[in-house]
Amino acid sequence: TTPVGPAVIRELVAKAPLLDPAADWQVRYAFFARAGFTPAAQQAAQQHHALLVDLAIVDADLRRALVYN
């Protein structure tokens, strides 16, 4: 598996208006990828203040949650 590149970020951001958010909605971006994101994708996402989540982050968060429960 390869990290997500910037083209995927740009494509998904371009498709966001198709969701037809209400006028009073504020759009926030969160991207999920199994193998992470390339530096260029991270930079593209940063331009939109997007949250980037990869499998390592999910795994670490789940492990922490299990420790506290």
C-alpha positions as CSV (number, residue, x, y, z in Angstrom):
1,T,0.0,0.0,0.0
2,T,1.3,3.5,-0.9
3,P,0.6,6.8,0.9
4,V,-2.1,9.1,-0.5
5,G,-0.8,11.8,-2.8
6,P,-1.9,15.3,-3.3
7,A,-4.1,14.6,-6.3
8,V,-6.4,12.6,-4.0
9,I,-6.7,15.5,-1.6
10,R,-7.4,18.0,-4.4
11,E,-10.0,15.7,-6.0
12,L,-11.9,15.2,-2.7
13,V,-11.8,18.9,-1.9
14,A,-13.1,19.7,-5.5
15,K,-16.0,17.2,-4.9
16,A,-17.1,18.7,-1.6
17,P,-19.5,21.3,-3.1
18,L,-21.4,18.4,-4.6
19,L,-22.6,17.5,-1.1
20,D,-24.7,20.7,-1.2
21,P,-24.1,21.9,2.4
22,A,-26.6,24.3,3.8
23,A,-25.7,28.0,3.7
24,D,-25.0,28.1,7.5
25,W,-22.8,25.0,7.5
26,Q,-19.0,25.2,7.9
27,V,-17.1,22.6,5.9
28,R,-14.3,20.8,7.6
29,Y,-12.1,18.2,6.0
30,A,-10.8,14.9,7.5
31,F,-9.0,12.5,5.3
32,F,-8.3,8.8,6.2
33,A,-5.6,6.6,4.7
34,R,-4.3,3.2,5.6
35,A,-0.7,4.0,4.6
36,G,-0.5,7.7,5.5
37,F,0.0,10.7,3.3
38,T,2.9,11.9,1.2
39,P,4.6,15.2,2.2
40,A,2.9,16.9,-0.8
41,A,-0.5,15.5,0.3
42,Q,0.1,16.8,3.8
43,Q,0.9,20.2,2.4
44,A,-2.2,20.2,0.2
45,A,-4.4,19.2,3.2
46,Q,-2.8,21.9,5.4
47,Q,-4.0,24.5,3.0
48,H,-7.6,23.5,4.0
49,H,-6.8,23.0,7.7
50,A,-7.7,19.3,7.2
51,L,-7.3,16.5,9.7
52,L,-5.2,13.7,8.5
53,V,-5.7,10.2,10.0
54,D,-3.8,7.1,9.1
55,L,-3.9,3.6,10.5
56,A,-1.0,4.2,12.9
57,I,-2.9,7.1,14.5
58,V,-6.1,5.0,14.8
59,D,-4.1,2.0,16.2
60,A,-2.4,4.2,18.8
61,D,-5.6,5.9,19.8
62,L,-7.4,2.6,20.2
63,R,-4.5,1.2,22.3
64,R,-4.6,4.2,24.6
65,A,-8.4,3.9,24.9
66,L,-8.0,0.2,25.9
67,V,-5.6,1.1,28.6
68,Y,-8.0,3.6,30.2
69,N,-11.0,1.3,30.1
